[in-house]
Amino acid sequence: MTSLPADDVASPTSAWDLAPATVPHPEGADAPAADAVARVVAGHRLIGALAEGPGALQLMFLADAGGRLARAAEDGTVQPGCTLDELSADLARQTGRGLQPEHPGLRRVLLVRLDAPELPVLAALSQTGFTAVSRHGWSVVVFDDEVDYWAVRTGLGEPAVVLSSDGATRSAEVLLAGEDPADVTDLEAADAVCALEWGPEWRPAAGPAGTGRDTPAARFQDDLVRLCAAGTSELQVESVASVFDLDPAETNRLRNYVAGESTELVLESVLQLLGLPVLAAKVVEGRRELAELEDAEHYAPTGVGPAVLRAMTIAPTGDGLLDRCRRALVHRPGLVLAVAGAETAVGVGLAGAARRGGAGARVLGTLSAALLADAAAEGAWWAALRAARRERARAVGPADPGAAPRPSAARTGLRRFFGLD
């Protein structure tokens, strides 16, 4: 068997790729002993790293282009060994547990700076399905399929934060809409990455590799463990702090969060510090199910036209003046109809004035056409809002005939004003 050079495992030109695997801990069963797994790995003389989480053992190996895992030969060189499938079969025979793909319990949540009315268009343009809840102009998104997540992530044109958690390893990665983080944060480093990571401690999966500590295989394993245990650098902390305009005190709090343990509250604390909806952290940790929330909506891929029409009937959640105005119009379709009627009346009046001729006839005619066109659009918007309201009423079902009728908002306001409530 031909030995292979032990190059830099972190180099883009490395002949080896990372090959992750997991030994899960099923509920109600004894946790898989790390020592038993390490003995199987040592029997194959594989170069690997291991981390013990609360629900699984995480393993990391190196594989060549043919899927053969790197192993330490007797003389300390690096050679291709067994495959992951062969290792899994041997592990199942000796311990009763097989290997599964990387993080079988991994949950991902996309927190994107898109408001609720923009989500139907996102589903239509990306042809993906997802469930989402919007808060203050940001949307918490859980995708129907892993492929859908990657399709949106790679083509997203808006800033976003990706949260990941498997109960032991956690991360928060800032996506900057296709821009280089170094350009956005003004940091003089081309490799600036806006990502924060937490996880268990990594160690060699089977002790020192090879026959000595100064062998290519031993150095290769040390590099692999160091790569897995790299964690979050100071540059990454500064990058995230710069993107979200944190002051020195807030940056120091972020640094303390990163240096702390990997708990189910750490992502929630980071999001609260960054001013983002903490609901995303609760969802990715499994403490809340997005689909069970009252205002959760499922968006299926449709044509762009129907998606735009649906977007017109959804109220935004942002805090800006325009968002508040549009939210009022969506909740009160009668205001839209009143605006359309006023524009129609003014447009007709301007058209009559334009027909009389004069120096300003052309200007009046142009204004009349613009107002009438806008009135027609407002009328279409009102019709869409009314149809959406009827659809929601049918989905909720008929009211209880025995229930007392609810007073109108105006009547409630008058009673409150006169102190009757």
C-alpha positions as CSV (number, residue, x, y, z in Angstrom):
1,M,0.0,0.0,0.0
2,T,1.4,3.4,-1.0
3,S,1.9,5.9,1.8
4,L,0.5,9.4,1.3
5,P,2.0,12.7,2.4
6,A,0.7,14.2,5.6
7,D,-0.1,17.7,4.2
8,D,-1.9,20.5,6.0
9,V,-5.4,19.3,6.7
10,A,-6.8,22.8,6.8
11,S,-5.3,23.8,3.4
12,P,-7.8,24.1,0.5
13,T,-5.3,22.0,-1.6
14,S,-5.2,19.2,0.9
15,A,-5.6,15.7,-0.5
16,W,-7.9,14.8,2.4
17,D,-11.5,15.9,3.2
18,L,-13.1,15.9,6.6
19,A,-15.4,12.9,7.2
20,P,-17.7,13.5,10.2
21,A,-19.7,10.7,11.9
22,T,-21.8,10.3,15.0
23,V,-22.6,7.5,17.5
24,P,-26.0,8.5,18.8
25,H,-27.3,7.8,22.3
26,P,-30.9,6.6,22.0
27,E,-33.3,7.5,24.7
28,G,-33.7,4.9,27.4
29,A,-30.4,3.2,26.5
30,D,-27.0,3.4,28.1
31,A,-24.7,6.0,26.6
32,P,-22.1,4.7,24.2
33,A,-18.8,4.4,26.0
34,A,-16.1,6.6,24.5
35,D,-13.5,4.0,25.4
36,A,-15.3,1.2,23.6
37,V,-15.5,3.4,20.4
38,A,-11.9,4.4,20.8
39,R,-10.8,0.8,20.9
40,V,-12.5,0.1,17.6
41,V,-10.9,3.1,16.0
42,A,-7.5,2.2,17.4
43,G,-7.9,-1.3,16.0
44,H,-8.1,0.2,12.5
45,R,-5.2,2.6,13.5
46,L,-7.4,5.5,12.2
47,I,-6.4,9.1,12.5
48,G,-9.4,10.8,14.1
49,A,-10.8,13.2,16.7
50,L,-13.6,12.5,19.3
51,A,-15.9,14.8,21.4
52,E,-18.4,13.6,24.0
53,G,-21.8,15.4,23.9
54,P,-24.8,14.8,26.1
55,G,-26.7,12.8,23.5
56,A,-24.0,11.4,21.2
57,L,-20.3,10.9,20.5
58,Q,-19.0,13.1,17.6
59,L,-16.2,11.7,15.5
60,M,-14.1,13.3,12.8
61,F,-11.9,11.5,10.3
62,L,-10.0,12.3,7.1
63,A,-10.9,10.6,3.8
64,D,-9.3,10.6,0.4
65,A,-11.0,11.0,-2.9
66,G,-12.0,7.3,-2.8
67,G,-13.6,7.5,0.6
68,R,-10.8,5.6,2.4
69,L,-10.0,6.9,5.9
70,A,-6.5,8.0,6.8
71,R,-4.7,5.6,9.1
72,A,-1.3,5.5,10.7
73,A,1.0,2.8,9.4
74,E,3.5,1.0,11.6
75,D,6.3,3.3,10.5
76,G,4.3,6.4,11.3
77,T,3.4,7.3,7.7
78,V,-0.2,8.1,6.6
79,Q,-2.0,5.5,4.5
80,P,-5.6,5.0,3.3
81,G,-7.5,2.5,5.4
82,C,-11.1,1.3,5.8
83,T,-14.2,3.2,4.7
84,L,-16.8,4.7,7.1
85,D,-19.2,1.9,6.1
86,E,-16.6,-0.8,7.1
87,L,-15.9,1.1,10.3
88,S,-19.6,1.3,11.1
89,A,-20.1,-2.5,10.5
90,D,-17.1,-3.3,12.8
91,L,-18.4,-0.9,15.5
92,A,-21.9,-2.5,15.4
93,R,-20.4,-5.9,15.8
94,Q,-18.3,-4.9,18.8
95,T,-20.5,-2.3,20.6
96,G,-24.0,-2.7,19.1
97,R,-23.9,0.8,17.8
98,G,-23.3,2.0,14.3
99,L,-22.2,5.3,12.8
100,Q,-24.7,7.8,11.5
101,P,-24.2,10.9,9.3
102,E,-23.0,14.1,10.9
103,H,-25.3,15.4,13.6
104,P,-28.5,13.3,13.0
105,G,-30.3,15.5,15.5
106,L,-29.1,18.8,14.1
107,R,-31.6,21.6,13.8
108,R,-31.2,24.7,11.7
109,V,-33.1,27.9,11.8
110,L,-32.6,30.8,9.4
111,L,-33.2,34.3,10.9
112,V,-33.4,36.6,7.8
113,R,-34.1,40.3,7.5
114,L,-37.2,40.0,5.5
115,D,-40.7,40.9,6.8
116,A,-43.8,38.7,6.5
117,P,-45.1,40.3,3.2
118,E,-41.8,39.4,1.5
119,L,-41.8,35.7,2.4
120,P,-44.3,34.5,-0.3
121,V,-42.1,36.1,-2.9
122,L,-39.0,34.4,-1.4
123,A,-40.8,31.0,-1.6
124,A,-41.8,31.7,-5.2
125,L,-38.4,32.9,-6.4
126,S,-36.4,30.1,-4.6
127,Q,-39.1,27.4,-5.3
128,T,-38.7,26.2,-1.7
129,G,-41.2,25.5,1.1
130,F,-40.8,26.7,4.7
131,T,-42.7,27.7,7.8
132,A,-42.0,31.2,9.2
133,V,-42.9,33.7,11.9
134,S,-42.0,37.4,11.6
135,R,-41.0,39.7,14.5
136,H,-40.0,43.4,14.1
137,G,-39.0,43.1,10.5
138,W,-37.0,39.8,10.9
139,S,-38.4,36.3,10.1
140,V,-37.6,33.0,11.8
141,V,-37.6,30.4,9.0
142,V,-37.6,26.6,9.3
143,F,-37.4,24.8,5.9
144,D,-39.3,21.7,4.8
145,D,-36.2,20.0,3.5
146,E,-32.4,20.3,4.0
147,V,-32.0,20.9,0.2
148,D,-34.4,23.9,0.5
149,Y,-32.2,25.4,3.3
150,W,-29.1,25.2,1.2
151,A,-30.8,26.6,-1.9
152,V,-32.0,29.7,-0.1
153,R,-28.7,30.1,1.9
154,T,-26.5,30.2,-1.2
155,G,-28.7,32.6,-3.1
156,L,-30.0,34.9,-0.3
157,G,-29.8,38.6,-1.1
158,E,-30.5,39.8,2.4
159,P,-28.5,39.8,5.7
160,A,-29.3,36.7,7.8
161,V,-28.2,34.7,10.8
162,V,-28.0,30.8,10.7
163,L,-28.5,29.1,14.0
164,S,-27.5,25.5,14.4
165,S,-27.7,23.1,17.4
166,D,-27.7,19.4,18.0
167,G,-27.9,19.8,21.8
168,A,-24.1,19.8,22.2
169,T,-22.5,21.8,19.4
170,R,-24.0,25.2,18.6
171,S,-23.2,27.9,16.2
172,A,-24.5,31.3,15.0
173,E,-23.2,32.3,11.6
174,V,-23.9,35.8,10.1
175,L,-24.6,35.8,6.3
176,L,-23.8,39.1,4.7
177,A,-25.8,38.9,1.5
178,G,-22.9,37.6,-0.6
179,E,-20.5,40.3,0.5
180,D,-17.0,39.6,2.0
181,P,-17.2,40.1,5.8
182,A,-13.8,41.8,5.6
183,D,-15.2,44.5,3.3
184,V,-18.3,45.0,5.5
185,T,-16.5,45.2,8.9
186,D,-13.5,47.2,7.7
187,L,-11.2,44.6,9.2
188,E,-7.9,44.2,7.5
189,A,-8.1,40.4,7.0
190,A,-9.4,38.6,4.0
191,D,-10.4,35.5,6.1
192,A,-12.7,37.3,8.5
193,V,-15.6,35.1,9.2
194,C,-18.7,36.2,11.1
195,A,-19.4,33.0,13.0
196,L,-19.6,32.0,16.7
197,E,-19.3,28.4,17.8
198,W,-19.7,26.4,21.0
199,G,-19.2,22.7,21.6
200,P,-17.7,19.9,23.7
201,E,-13.9,19.4,24.0
202,W,-12.2,17.4,21.2
203,R,-9.4,14.9,21.8
204,P,-7.7,12.2,19.7
205,A,-10.1,9.4,19.0
206,A,-7.6,6.6,19.7
207,G,-4.6,8.1,21.5
208,P,-1.3,9.1,19.7
209,A,-1.1,7.9,16.1
210,G,1.9,6.0,14.8
211,T,4.9,4.7,16.6
212,G,6.2,8.1,17.9
213,R,5.1,11.6,18.5
214,D,7.4,13.0,15.8
215,T,5.9,11.1,12.9
216,P,3.8,12.4,10.0
217,A,0.7,10.5,11.3
218,A,1.1,11.9,14.8
219,R,1.5,15.5,13.5
220,F,-1.5,14.9,11.2
221,Q,-3.7,13.8,14.1
222,D,-2.6,16.8,16.2
223,D,-3.6,19.1,13.3
224,L,-7.0,17.4,13.0
225,V,-7.7,17.8,16.7
226,R,-6.6,21.4,16.6
227,L,-8.8,22.1,13.6
228,C,-11.9,20.6,15.3
229,A,-11.2,22.4,18.6
230,A,-10.4,25.7,17.0
231,G,-13.7,27.3,18.3
232,T,-14.3,31.0,17.8
233,S,-11.3,33.4,17.3
234,E,-11.1,37.0,18.5
235,L,-11.3,38.1,14.9
236,Q,-14.7,36.4,14.5
237,V,-16.0,38.1,17.7
238,E,-14.8,41.5,16.4
239,S,-16.4,40.8,13.0
240,V,-19.8,40.1,14.5
241,A,-19.6,43.0,16.9
242,S,-18.7,45.3,14.0
243,V,-21.6,44.1,11.8
244,F,-24.1,44.8,14.6
245,D,-22.5,48.0,15.8
246,L,-21.8,46.8,19.3
247,D,-20.1,49.2,21.7
248,P,-17.1,48.1,23.7
249,A,-19.1,47.0,26.7
250,E,-21.5,45.0,24.5
251,T,-18.5,43.5,22.6
252,N,-17.0,42.3,25.9
253,R,-20.4,40.7,26.9
254,L,-20.3,38.9,23.5
255,R,-16.8,37.8,24.2
256,N,-17.8,36.4,27.5
257,Y,-20.7,34.5,26.0
258,V,-18.4,32.9,23.4
259,A,-15.9,31.9,26.1
260,G,-18.6,30.3,28.2
261,E,-20.0,26.8,28.1
262,S,-22.3,25.4,25.4
263,T,-25.7,25.6,27.0
264,E,-29.2,25.8,25.5
265,L,-29.4,29.4,26.7
266,V,-26.2,30.7,25.1
267,L,-27.8,31.4,21.6
268,E,-30.7,33.1,23.2
269,S,-28.4,35.4,25.2
270,V,-26.4,36.2,22.0
271,L,-29.5,37.0,20.0
272,Q,-30.8,39.3,22.8
273,L,-27.5,41.1,22.8
274,L,-27.6,41.6,19.0
275,G,-31.2,42.8,19.1
276,L,-32.6,39.9,17.2
277,P,-35.7,37.8,18.0
278,V,-34.8,35.3,20.7
279,L,-37.6,33.0,19.4
280,A,-35.1,31.6,16.8
281,A,-32.9,30.3,19.7
282,K,-35.9,28.6,21.4
283,V,-36.9,26.9,18.1
284,V,-33.4,25.7,17.2
285,E,-33.0,24.2,20.8
286,G,-36.3,22.4,20.4
287,R,-38.0,24.3,23.3
288,R,-40.6,25.8,20.9
289,E,-42.1,24.3,17.7
290,L,-42.5,27.0,15.1
291,A,-45.5,25.3,13.5
292,E,-47.4,25.4,16.8
293,L,-47.2,29.2,17.1
294,E,-50.5,31.0,16.4
295,D,-49.0,33.4,13.9
296,A,-46.9,30.8,12.1
297,E,-47.5,30.6,8.3
298,H,-46.4,27.9,5.8
299,Y,-45.2,29.2,2.5
300,A,-45.2,26.8,-0.5
301,P,-43.6,27.6,-3.8
302,T,-46.0,29.2,-6.3
303,G,-45.9,31.5,-9.2
304,V,-44.6,35.0,-8.7
305,G,-48.0,36.6,-9.5
306,P,-49.9,34.7,-6.8
307,A,-47.1,35.3,-4.4
308,V,-47.2,39.0,-4.9
309,L,-51.0,39.0,-4.5
310,R,-50.7,37.1,-1.2
311,A,-48.0,39.5,-0.1
312,M,-50.4,42.3,-0.4
313,T,-52.7,40.8,2.2
314,I,-50.1,40.2,4.9
315,A,-49.4,42.9,7.5
316,P,-45.8,43.8,8.1
317,T,-44.2,43.5,11.6
318,G,-41.6,46.3,11.3
319,D,-41.5,49.3,13.6
320,G,-41.1,52.0,10.9
321,L,-43.8,54.6,10.0
322,L,-44.5,53.0,6.6
323,D,-44.8,49.6,8.2
324,R,-47.3,50.9,10.8
325,C,-49.4,52.6,8.0
326,R,-49.5,49.5,5.9
327,R,-50.4,47.4,8.9
328,A,-53.3,49.7,9.6
329,L,-54.5,49.4,6.0
330,V,-54.3,45.6,6.0
331,H,-56.2,45.3,9.3
332,R,-58.9,47.8,8.1
333,P,-59.7,47.2,4.4
334,G,-62.3,49.9,4.5
335,L,-59.6,52.5,4.7
336,V,-58.1,51.2,1.4
337,L,-61.6,51.5,-0.2
338,A,-62.0,55.0,1.1
339,V,-58.6,56.0,-0.3
340,A,-59.5,54.5,-3.7
341,G,-62.8,56.4,-3.7
342,A,-61.1,59.7,-2.9
343,E,-58.5,59.2,-5.6
344,T,-61.3,58.3,-8.1
345,A,-63.2,61.4,-7.2
346,V,-60.2,63.7,-7.5
347,G,-59.1,61.9,-10.7
348,V,-62.5,62.5,-12.4
349,G,-62.5,66.1,-11.3
350,L,-59.0,66.7,-12.8
351,A,-60.1,64.9,-16.0
352,G,-63.0,67.3,-16.3
353,A,-60.8,70.3,-15.8
354,A,-58.3,69.0,-18.4
355,R,-61.1,68.7,-21.0
356,R,-61.8,72.4,-20.7
357,G,-58.3,73.0,-22.2
358,G,-55.9,75.7,-21.2
359,A,-52.2,75.9,-20.5
360,G,-52.3,73.3,-17.7
361,A,-54.6,70.8,-19.5
362,R,-51.8,68.3,-20.2
363,V,-50.5,68.4,-16.6
364,L,-54.0,67.9,-15.2
365,G,-54.7,65.0,-17.6
366,T,-51.4,63.3,-16.5
367,L,-52.3,63.7,-12.8
368,S,-55.8,62.4,-13.5
369,A,-54.5,59.3,-15.2
370,A,-52.1,58.6,-12.4
371,L,-54.7,59.0,-9.7
372,L,-57.2,56.8,-11.6
373,A,-54.6,54.1,-12.1
374,D,-53.6,54.2,-8.4
375,A,-57.3,54.1,-7.5
376,A,-57.7,50.9,-9.6
377,A,-54.7,49.4,-7.8
378,E,-56.1,50.3,-4.5
379,G,-59.4,48.7,-5.5
380,A,-57.6,45.5,-6.4
381,W,-55.8,45.6,-3.1
382,W,-59.1,46.0,-1.2
383,A,-60.6,43.0,-3.1
384,A,-57.5,40.9,-2.2
385,L,-57.8,41.9,1.5
386,R,-61.5,41.1,1.6
387,A,-60.9,37.7,-0.1
388,A,-58.1,36.9,2.4
389,R,-60.3,37.9,5.3
390,R,-63.1,35.6,4.1
391,E,-60.6,32.8,3.7
392,R,-59.3,33.2,7.2
393,A,-62.9,33.3,8.5
394,R,-63.6,30.0,6.8
395,A,-60.4,28.5,8.2
396,V,-61.4,29.5,11.7
397,G,-64.9,28.2,11.4
398,P,-68.3,29.6,12.3
399,A,-68.7,31.4,15.6
400,D,-70.3,29.7,18.6
401,P,-74.0,30.7,18.4
402,G,-74.3,30.6,22.1
403,A,-71.5,33.1,22.6
404,A,-72.2,36.7,23.4
405,P,-71.5,39.1,20.5
406,R,-68.3,41.1,20.9
407,P,-68.7,44.9,20.9
408,S,-67.0,46.8,18.1
409,A,-63.7,48.6,18.7
410,A,-65.3,52.0,18.5
411,R,-68.0,51.1,21.1
412,T,-65.3,49.7,23.4
413,G,-63.3,52.9,23.1
414,L,-66.3,55.0,23.9
415,R,-67.1,53.0,27.0
416,R,-63.5,53.2,28.1
417,F,-63.5,57.0,27.6
418,F,-66.6,57.5,29.7
419,G,-65.4,55.1,32.4
420,L,-68.0,52.4,31.8
421,D,-65.5,49.5,31.5
